[in-house]
Amino acid sequence: MIYYPYLRGRMYDLLALKALCENEQLGKKIVPIIEPVRDSKELQQTVQVLIDSTQPFGIIANPQVSLYGLNGEAKLYPLPKLSNLSFFHPSAILAPDFSSDFLQTNNDQESLLIAKNYQLLKAYENTRVLKHVSGVLIPEEARLHGLVSDKAISLTDPLAFVEHVADYNNLVDEYFEPASWWGQVDNYNGFGDYSMVGSHYFDKGMPSRAIAIHIIYVTKDGSLRIHHFVSDSNETMGGQKVKFFQALHKLSDWVPTHLNGINDTPALQELMAYQAKDKFPGLGNIKKLSLMHHLQLMHRLLDIK
């Protein structure tokens, strides 16, 4: 099974991918798909590290969120040439601005189409696009699956969406992954998700009264779950450092009796090490380490199959 984590190209997403590649913690069974949201040095550098590591990956040619796709070819930080890389996956979203040129392949490249709209996908049912594309990432819907058959790759959003971060106090621990990482299920040829970030995209982070740390883990029966560690003093906007340590204390109390072995990743240990530093690392770094933990865990799970 191949895992396709779908990332929106925020700074912490990119820094997580860069660090994982530099430490050889992704592997060939994980193919990150990046939908760019910023013309940034971090995007340029991360893509270069992916190339240097010969790490399979995809870049969405027609991003549908933020402003990246509206800048045309005039980029301050242009991406390296990708067309000659056999491990690069030309990728695109089936949207009104879709063009078959987005999925042109060279050197045995495998292309990927993200298709969440049934009517658009139906319109392409008997075209060369679906005939030649290597895989189509779709929600787990039978009518979409029927259009792409054995090229289907499930793309799910297992993270429950809440209006306020503090609402995770009402969930605490929940089932995360409907797809099976250990084998093909229902004729899906791979699986992907939006990790602990979720599919909802916000161009700018919204101020929050609460801070939450989200940790994904695998249980003894092989299913994935996510635990939410939420701060307590959520009446006002201030006190970010205090709120972080309230959530971190809960994590540190919970981990020793719940996470060990394969769940005990380097990123988890780095996050917990802040307990002794008395330093607030910033929300971006918390998200980076949580994402790294998830992908380090997936790398381990897929590597033992």
N, C-alpha and C positions, 0 to 999 in steps of 0.2 A: 504494500500500500504506500502511496505517496501522499504526503501531507502538504496542503497549500494554504499556509497562513496568509490572510488578506490584511494588509497594513496600509494605512492612509498616508504614510510618509511624513508624519509629524516628527519633530526633532528627536523625541525620545524613542520613537520606533526605529529611526535610522541609527541612532547611537547604539541601540540594543543589537541590531543586525550587525553593525560594524564590529562591536566587541565580540559577538558570538563567532563571526567569521575569523577574526584574528586569533581566536582560541580554539578553532576547529570544532565548534560545538553545534553545528547545524547538520552537515552531511548531505549525501545525495538523495535521501528519502524525504527531505524537507525542501520545498520550492516556494520561498516567499514571493508573494505578488505585491508589488508596491504601486499604489495609486498616488502619484505625486501631488502635493498640495502647495509646495513652495519652491521657487527657483532659488535654491540654497546651496551653500558650500557643503553642508552636511549631506545633502542628497548626492552631490557630485562625488564626494569622498567615499561615501558608503558604496555607491555603485562601483567605484574603482577597486575597493577592497573585495567586493563580491567577485569581480573579474579576476583579481590577483589570486583569489582562493579557488578559482574555478568552481564556485558555488552556483548550482542551478538557481535561477531566479527569473522573474518577469517584471516588466515595467508597463503599466497601462498607457497605451498610446493616446487615448482620448479620455483623460480624467474628467469626472463629472462633478467633483466638489472643489471648492476654492477657486483660485484664479490661475493656476499653473497652466492649464490648457488654453487659456485665452491669450497668452503671450506669444503664440506662434513659435517660430524658430529663433527669435531674438532672445536668447537666454544669457543672463549674466554669468551663470555657471553651467555651461553646456555639458551634457553627458558624454562619456566616451563612446566611441563607435561600438555598436552591439551586433550589427548584422552578420559579422563573420564568426560569432561565438557559438559553438555547437551546443553549449549548456544554457544559452539564453533562450527564454520562451517569449516570443512576440505575443503580446497580450492586448486585449481591447474589450471595452464594454459595448454590448449591443444596445445602442442608444440612437436617437435621431441623427447624430453626427458621425455614426459609424461608417467606415470605409473598409472595403476588403483589403486595401493597401496596408492597413494596420497589421495584418496577419501574414504578410509576406515572409517566407522562410528561406534560409540558406543553410548549407552545411549540416543537413540532418536535424535542423531545429524543429522543436515541437511547439505549436502555437496553442494559445488558450483564449477562449471566449467566455466572458462573464455575461450571462443572460438571465435576468430576473423577470422580464416582461414577456408574458405568454404571447400576446398579439404580435409583438416584434419578432419573436422567435418563430412563430408560425409563418410569418411572411417570408422567412429565410429557409423554410423547411426543405425545399427541393433545390437549393442553390449550391453553387460550387463552394461557397463559404463553409457550410456545414459538412460538405463532402470531404473537404481537405483539412479542416481544423483538427487538431489532435485531441483536444478535450474541451468540454463545455461545463463551466461551473454554474450550477443552478440550485435554487432552493429545493428542498425535498418535496416536490409536488409531482404527482403521477402524470399530469398532462404535459408538464415540461419534460419529464423523463422520457415520455413516449416520443417526443420529437427528436431527441438526440441519441436515444438507445444506449449502446455500450460506450459512447463517448462521454456519458454523464459523470460529472464529479460533483459531489454534494457540497454546497456552500451554506453553512448554517450560522446562526447567531444565537448561541446558547445562553448568553448573558442576559438575565432579566433586566429590562430597562426600568429605571425608577426616576421619578421627577426630581427627587432630592437625594443627595448622597446619604443623608441620615436615614433614609428609608431602608437601606440595606440592613439596618438593625432588625427589621422585620423578616429578613430572609436568613441571615447569618450563614447558612450552609445549604447549597443547592446543587442539584444534578447539573452537570455542565455539557457534556458532549453526547449528542444523539448519534453521531456517526461512530463506527467501530474502527479504532486505530489498528486492531489486530488482524483484520481481514476484510475482504470485499463484502458488502452487505447490500442486498436488493439491487444487484447489478450496477452499483456505482463503482467507477474506476478511479478511486481516490476520494479524498475528503479535504475540506477546507473550512475555516471559520475566521471570525474576527477577534479571536482570543479574548482576553479580559477587557479589551477596549470597547467592544460592541460595534454594531454597524452604524449607529447614529453618529454623524459628523457635525461638530461645531467648529466654525472657523476660528473662534476665539474661546478660550476657556472661560467658563462662567464662574464667578465667585461662589464659594460654597461655605456654609457654616460648619460643615463636617469634613473630616478627612477619613478616607477608607483605604485600606490595603487589601488587595484582592489576590488570593493565592489559590492556584489550581493544583490539584493533586490526584493521584490515581489510588483507587481502593484495592483491597485484596481480590475483588471479583473482576478487576480490570476496567471498571467504569471510572470516568473522570468526574470530579466534583470541584466546586469553587467555594472557598470560605471567605467571608467578608469580615474584616476587623475594622470597626468604626469607632471614632473618637466619641467622648462622652459630653464634653463641654461645648455643646453646639448651639447655644442660645445667641451668640454674637459672631461676627465675622472675624474678630481678632483672635490672637493666640494660636497661630498656626503651628509653632514649635510644640506647644503644650499638647495640642490635638494630635500631632504626629506621634508623640511619645505615648499618649493614651492608647492609640491604635497599635503601636509597636509593642507595648507591654502585653497587650492581649495576644498578639502573635507569638511573642517569646514564651508566654505561659502555655500556649496551645501546642506549639511545635514539638517539644520533647516527647509528648505522649501520643502524638498523632502522625507526625511525619518523620520517617527514617528511611534508610536504605535508598531506593531509587528516587524517592521524593526529596531527599536532602541534597539540593543542588548548590553549586558555588554561588549563584545569585541569591538564593535564599539566605545563605550564611553571610553574604556581604550585607544584605538588608538588615539582618538581625544584629550585625556587628555595630550598628549605629546606637544600640542600647548602651554601649560602653563609651560612646564618643560625646554624648550630650550635644549633638549637632543636628539641626534640621537640614536634610540634604536637598530639600525642594521637592515639589510635587512631581516635576518632570523626572527626576532621578528615581523616585519611588516607583513611578510607572515603568521606567526603563528596566529596573531590577525585577519587577513583577513579571514583565513580558519576557525578560531573559530567563527567568525561572521556568516559565511555561515552555519555552522553546527548548531549553536544556532538558526538561523532563520528556518532551516529545522525542527528542533526539535519542534519549536513552531507551524509551519504549520501542521505537521503531528499529533501533539497532539490535535489540534482543529477539526480534521476531524470527 
